[in-house]
Amino acid sequence: MVEHDAFHATREAYDAAAPVYTQMFRDTLRDRPLDRAALGAFAEVVRAHGNDRVADLGCGPGHVTAHLDGLGLSACGVDASPAMITTARQAYPGLRFDVGSMAALDIADGELGGVLSRWSIIHTPPQELPPILAEFHRVLAPGGHLLVGFSATDGPSHPTQVFDHTVAPAYRWSPDHLAAMLRACGLAEVARMIREPQPTDRRQFQEVHLLARKA
């Protein structure tokens, strides 16, 4: 029931915020070279494995999905918010975008060479995250890669911490704790990038990109 309530509350909040959110974030990659580098590395390892099909889970208005397409991947987007999907389809009519839940993806077992989860797990209550990570594992082909982005906790003694997200309640994660959860469902960490907060950042949290591979 907690997950059900959190999912629907988050979807409704993003539906309401879609126009403002899109205006604020659709050009953010332009000024974030480290984020572009992480996405570029993800695209390279996915292409090297020979299966270029990737899903951008929690795609929002679709700008990152389009960036992955520009990096030579066969990218589609999935988001719980119908308003976000409508916006993405209007902005990028040549790409596929579907309404869906990360907990029950309409994707066949082992279909994908890559999964991107960029700040999309942050609204999931901690006790409900393991089934979602297992779903990431399910849709990845053997050797496929997951890139997950999230905000870090204040230290390893805090596995998770709640923070006041503008749109919906959200959680930060200890990178080591999340990497252990990934290992538990068959996704081995390959690399991580940690970005320190800048003085002008509204939230003074470390930002993490964690790359993992399905055995």
Secondary structure, 3 states (H helix, E strand, C coil): CHHHHHHHHHHHHHHHHHHHHHHHHCCHHHHCHHHHHHHHHHHHHHHHHCCCEEEEECCCCCHHHHHHHHCCCEEEEEECCHHHHHHHHHHCCCCEEEECECCECCCCCCCEEEEEEECCCCCCCHHHHHHHHHHHHHHEEEEEEEEEEEEECCCCCCCEEEECCCCCCEEEECHHHHHHHHHHCCEEEEEEEEECCCCCCCCCCCEEEEEEEEC
